[in-house]
Amino acid sequence: MKTKKFLTVLVVSAMSAALFAGCGKPENEEGSPDNKDSGKPVTINIVQPNVGRKFLDGMDENNNPYQKYINENTNLNVHVVYPPSDGYQDKLNVILSSGEDNDMIYTQDASWFINMINQKALQPLDKAIEQFGPDLKKSLPQEAWDAVTINGEIYAIPSVTHINGNDIMYVRQDWLAKLGLQPPKTLDEYVKVIRAFVEQDPDGNGQHDTIGLLIGENLARTAPFFGAFGVPLIGNSAVNQWVERDGVLINSSILPETKEALAFLAELYKNKLIDPEWALNKNKNIEEKIASGKAGLFSATWFDTRGPILTNQTNDANAKWTALEYPAGKDGQSGIASSSMVTGYSIVPAKSKHVNEVVKMFNFANGKGHEPIKFGLPEHQISSRESGKLVMNFEEHNKHVYRNNILDYSAPWDKEVDMERLDALGPEYKLRDNVTAMSNALIKNQYTGPTTQSMGKNGVQLTKLMQETFTKMIMGNTPIDEFDNYVTQWKSMGGEEITKEVNEAFKSAN
């Protein structure tokens, strides 16, 4: 039985290859590089973001039944390093520059991944996978392996998903009813609802303290509003979304329609209809504002119905949330940017001595250990089958959600089982409905080829340029008319080179 990861992870920015300089380690005295069965377990250090995992009393990321299960079945001592999820990259840079040993590092940043290969900071994994990763190799589709194969060599273990979007609009239905409003469909109707949530005291506390539209830093949770202008835009990357215009691919962040979308958001902010703290809102802040009942409309992740939305409904018996249609623009356009099948990269620094052990860990988690980890060890009674249908014990599942520590970063590909698991987690949370709605609203990315060398070289600085410029434009600190200057700067900072590479690949593929 195969499945996939179900938690999202945060984006990692660029780092210098020089940071790996102190990451080498001498031959481990406890075992050889191939971790022969004789001898003591070999310790490997893996660096990951903690995506909200909670452990039972007396447990942590390195002391729990599932980590013990992996260690005992692989003759390894897997030591997990959790930099805080907020500011993950900053903490990661500190860890690497400190000279600590690291054998595996997880990132979602494709540009960084390619840049590290260009700087020879990573080691290829082909030999290790061939010898120690047969279950791992066959558990993932070839398309995923192709995405991490550069110059004929595999440089990462990919994490994959068939859920190719991450935005679904949700609204407080009880607030709509109280104010006599209908669920919005068009941009104009959305603005009407957002304004009412700000000005008409929907929570009834006699204060003007409710948020109209809740979004986050670096354009988080804004994809549906760019989609209303026909723009597929993901705030954490300025180089991953492309549209076709007259046979030529153009990056979505420099489209004229993107300027229109920014003007729309800037007008909302000017009129105090967007959370005034939006540019500082990390994911944790967004979840807290939803859970506390301060916001009534936002672009949710597909699993927020089991997260902050559920917490809000638990705290407030009157709170009722419902999914909305994506906002439609003046030409009836709507939708969200589509994401890649590959969502992240587990890489091995060039100086690590334990590439074989890293592959062994993933091979077990994607093979023999997969079902016991994903569906729970027998003693925890997390899942069972009744008349062939998967049933989850929610209390036990929630207690042991930490068990997916490894599978969050590489798990087998099986859409059918994934959907079955979503249903088993509770049809009342509408997880399958959310995923289906997103899948039906994707604005197709016209470039599906591999990350190019210029993306690796310039992608990080272009993303930073986009995030900073667009944030200033929405907040009114930079005039919208400066958009043309942004486009010129984007091209001169590597965007033109990336565009050339993308179009060459696009033409050769067609």
N, C-alpha and C positions, 0 to 999 in steps of 0.2 A: 504494500500500500504506500502510495506516495502523497506528499502534501507540500506546503510551502510556508514561508514565513508570514506572520500576520501582524507584526508590529512595524511601525515605521521607524525610521532612524533619521538622525539629523545629518545635515550636510556638512562635509569637511572641506575647508578651504585649502589654499596652497601652502606648501612648506618647502623650505630649501633642502636640497639633497645633502647639503653640508651637515644638516642636523643628524644624519645617520652616521656621522663620522665616529661617534663613540658607541655605536650600537653593536659592534662585533663582540663575540665572546669566545673564550678559548674552548678547546675540545672539552666537552662535559665529562667529568670524571665518573659520573654515574651511569654513563652509557654512551655508545658510539652514535654517530650521526644517524644511522639507520635504526637505532633503538632496538637492538637485538633482544630477544625475549629473555636471555640470561642477563643478570645484572639488575640494578635498581631502576625504578622509573626515572625517565628523563624529564626534567622540568622545562616547560616552554611557557613563555610569557606572551599573552595576547592582549592587545589594546583595542577596546571597543567603547562606544558610547553607552551609557546606561539609559535606556529609553523608558524610564519609569518603573523598572522592576522593583518589587518589594519582597523581602525575605521574612520568613517566620522568625520568631524570637530565637536567638542563639545561632542563626544562620547568616551567611553572607555569600557573595559571589564565589568565594573559594571554599566554602564550608556548607554544603547542602547535599541532599541525597543524589541529585542528578549529576552534579559535578563529580561526586564519588563514583557513580555508575560509569561515567565516561572514563575516568582515570583507571578504574579497576579493569576495564575491558580493553584498554589500549596500552597498558603498561606505561602510562604517562602521568605526570603531575602538571595539569593545566592550571597555570596561574593567571587569573583574569585581572587586568588593570582597567579600572573605570574612571577615566577623567569625567568631570561633570558634563552632562549633556549641553547645558547652556555654556557657551564659550568653549566647546569641546576642542576646537582647533588651537586656541591659545594654550590650553592645558596640555594638549598633545605636543605642541612645539616645545614647551618646557620639559616634558618628559624626555623627548628625543635629544634635546640639547644637553640634558643632564648626564648623558652617557649611560643610562640604564639599558640593560639588555632587553631587546624586543624581537620576538620571532614571528609575530603576525600583527598586522595593523589593518584596521577596517576603515574604509573611506567610501563616501558616496560621490566623491568629486572626480568625474571622468577626466577633467583637464589636469588635475593633480596627478592622477594615475599615469597619464601619458607623459607628463613632464618628468616624473620620476624615472620612467623607462628611458627617456631621452638622456637623462643624466646618469644612467647606469646605476641607479640607486636600488633597483629591485633585481631579484634573481628569477630566472625562468623556472617553471614548475613541471615541465613536461616529463622529465625522467622520474621525478617523485610520484607524479600521478600515474604514470605507466606502471610503476612497480608497486606502489602502496595505495592507489586510489581507484581500483576498478569499479566499486559501487558508486563512488563519487562521480566518476566520469560518465557512467550510463544514467545517472539520476537527473542530469541536466540536459536540455536540448542543445543540439549542435550550434544553433544560433547564439546561444549564450556563450559557448566556448569561443566562437568566432569573434565575439565582441571583446574578448580579453586576449586574443592571439595577435601579437604584433611582430611583424617580420618573421612569421612562421613559428613563433614560440609563445607559449601560454605564460602570462605574467600575473595572473590573479585567479582566485577561485570566486566566481561570480555569485552574487545573490540575485534571485530571479523572482518575478511576479507576473501573473497574468492579469492583475488589476492595474490597468494602464492609465489611471487617473487618481486624483486624490481630493476632489472638491465636490461636495453635494450641499446645496443650499438648505438651511433649516431655519424655521421661524417659530416663535412662541404663538401657538394657535390661540391660547387663552387671551393673550394680549390683543390679537386681531379681533376676537369676538368682543372683548370689552370695549374696544374703540370703534366697533362697527365697520371693520375693514375686511375686504376680501383678500385672499392670498394673491400676492402680486405676480405678474407674469412679464410685463414689459419694464424697461428701465424707468419710465415715468411712474409706473405703479410702484416700483420698488422705492423710488425717491419719496413718494407719498407716504408709504408705510414707515420708512426710516425716519422721516420728519415727525410723524405722529408719535413714534416711540420716544423721540427726544422731548417733544413739547407737551404731550398730553398725559403724562404721569401714568403709564400703563400698569405699574406695580402698585399704584394707589397709596403710596406713602406720603403724599403731599409735597414731595420734593422733585426738582428737576435733576435727577441723578442717574437716569437710565441712558444706556448707550444705544444709538441708532444702528450704526453699522460697525461691527467689530472686525478689525483686520490686524495684521501683525507686522513686525519689523521686516525690512527687506522685501516688501510687497507680499508677505505671506497672506493667504486666504483672499487674494484678489483675482485669481484666474477667471472666475465666472464673469467679472465685470469687463475684463479685457476681451473675453470671449463674445460679449455682446457687441463688440466692434469688429468681430471676425479675427481677433488676434490671439493666437496661441502663445501664451507667455508664462514662463515659470520663473518666479522671482529669484531662485537660487542659481540660475544660469543664464548668461547672456548669449550663449552660443549653441544651445541644443534644440532650438525650435526654428523651423524653416518653412516658408510658404513659396509657392510657385507663382511667378508673375511673368507672363509672356515667355514661358519656357526657361526662365532663369530663377534660381532659388535665391530668396532674400531672407535675411535673418529677421525674425519677428520683432525684435527690439528696436529696429530702425524704420519700421513701416509708418507711413503717414497716419494710418488708423491707430497706431499706438499713441501718437500725439493726441488724437481725439479722446482716447480712453483716459489719458492722464489729465486732460482738461476736465473731463467729467468728474474724476475723483477729486481734483483740486477744488472744484466748485462745491462738492459735498463737504470737504474739509473746511472751506471758507465759511460755509453756513453752519458749522458746528454739528454736522450730521454724522461724522466719523468720530470714533473714540479719539479724544484729544491726545491720548497717550500711545497712539497706535505705533509710532515709529520706535517705541521702546518695548513694545509687547513681544516677549518671547512666548513660546508655546505654553509654558507654564502659566504665564499671566492670562493668556486667552482662556485657558481651561478654568482658571479661578474665577474670572468674570462671568463665564457661562454658569458655572456651578453655583455661584452666589446670587444669581438672578438679576445681575446688573445689565445684561444684554439680551436682546430678543431676536436678533437676526444676524447670521454669520454663515460663512462657508465652512462647513464641517468636514472633517475626514470621515470616511465611510464607517469608521468604527466608533465615532464620538457618541453614538447612541448608547454604547456600553461604557462611556467615559463621563465627560463633564455634563452631558445632557441627562444621563441617568442620575448623576449626583444631584443636579438641580431638581429633578422630579422627586427624588428621595427627600430632599430638604424642604420642598414646597409641594404639598399635595395638589395645589391648583395648577401647577406648571404642566402644560401640554405642548409638546413639540411636534411639528409635522414638516415633512420634506416639501420643497417648493420646486417649481419649474425653474430652469436657469433663466436669468433675465435676458429678454430679447431686445435687441437694439432696433434702431429705426428701420433697418432693412430686414428685420426678422431674424437676424443672425444671433446665435447663442451657442454656448458650449464651453469646453475647457481644454486646456493643453493636454496632449497625450504624453505619457512618460514611456521610457524604454522598458523592454523586458528585463534588462539588467539594471538593478537598482543600487548595486554597490560592489565593492571590490575588496577581497581579503588578500593582502599582499605580504610577501616575505622580504624583509630588508636584505640587501645584497650580502651583508656580513653575518647574517644568522647562520648558525651551524645546524639548525634543526628543521630544515625544510621538509624532510621525510616525516618527522613527527607531526608537523602541522597538517600535512596531507592525511596522515593516519587518523588524526582527530576528526577531520571532516568526513573521511571515508566511513568511519564508524557511525557518525551522526546521520549520514545520508544512507546508510545501509542497515546493518543489524540493529543498531541502536535507535533507528528513526522512530518506529512506532512506540516503543516504551518511553521515549522522550516526549514526542508530540502528544500522545494520548494518555500518558501517565504510567508510572510504575504500578504493578499490580496491587501493592500494599496501599496505594493512595486512592484506588477506586475512583479515578477521575472520569473515566468513560466506560461505556459498555455498549453492546448491541442488543436491541430488542426487536425481534422479528426482522432482522437484517438492517435496522435503522440505527444510526449512531446516536447515542444519548450521552449528554455530558452532565456530570454532577457539578453544578455551578459553584457550590461552596468550595468543593475540593479543587476545582479548576482555578478559582480565584486565589486560593491559598498557595497553590504551586505554579502560578503563572511564570515564575522565574525559571522554570525548567527548560524554556526555549532559548536559553542563553547562547547556545551554539547554533541552533537551527534558525535563529533570527538572521543569521548572516550567510547561511547557505543551507537550503533545504530542497528536497526533491520537487520536481515539477509534476503536478497532477491536478488539473482544473476541476475535474469531477469530484475528487475527494475534498478539495478546498471548499467547494460550494456546499458539500455535505456537512463539513465542519462548521461553516458559517450558520447553517440552519440549526445545527445541534447546539450552538451557543445561545440560541433563543430566537425564535421567529419574531417575537415581539420587538426585537431590536432592529429588524428590517435590514440586516446586513446584506443579504442577497439582493434585496430590492435596491439598496444604495449602490452596490457594485454594478448591477445591471443598468441603473440610470446613468451612472458615469460612463459605462462602456458605450452606451447609445448616444452620448453627447460629445465624444472626443473629436477635436479638430485635428485632423491627421497631420503629423509631422512629415514633410515631404522628403526629408533626408534621414534615412535609416542606416546609413553606412557607419563604419567605425569612426571613433574619435580621431581627428587628424592631428598631425604633428603641431600645426599652428594653434589648434585648440589647447593642446597641452602646454604650449609655450605662452599663449596669451589669454587663455580662457578665464583665468582667475582675475586678472586685472580688468578685463572687460566686464565681468560680472560685477566687480566692485564699482566700476564706473557707472554701470546701469543702475545699480541699487542706490548709490549716493545721489546721482542726478535725478532719478525719478522720485526719490523721497523728497528732495528739495523742491521739486516742481509741485508735488501734491500739497506740500505744506506752504507753498507760496513764497518760498525763499529764493527760488529761481523761476523766472518767467517761463511760461509754456513755450513762448516763441523762441526760447533758447534750444528747442529740440533739434533744430537743424544743425546747430553748432555741436550738439551731442553726437549727431550722426557722423559729422566730419571727424570728430575726435575718435569715435568708435572705430571708424575705418583706419585711421592713422595709427592706432594702437594695436593693430593686428587683425582687425575685423575684415579688412580688404583681402588680406592674405588667406584668412580662413574661408571667406566667401569664394575665392578662386579655387581652393582645394575642394570645397564641398561641391561646387558646380562641375569640376572635372570628374569627380567620382560619380556624380549624378548622371552626367552625360554618358560615361562609360557603362553605367549600369542600365541605361535605357537605349 
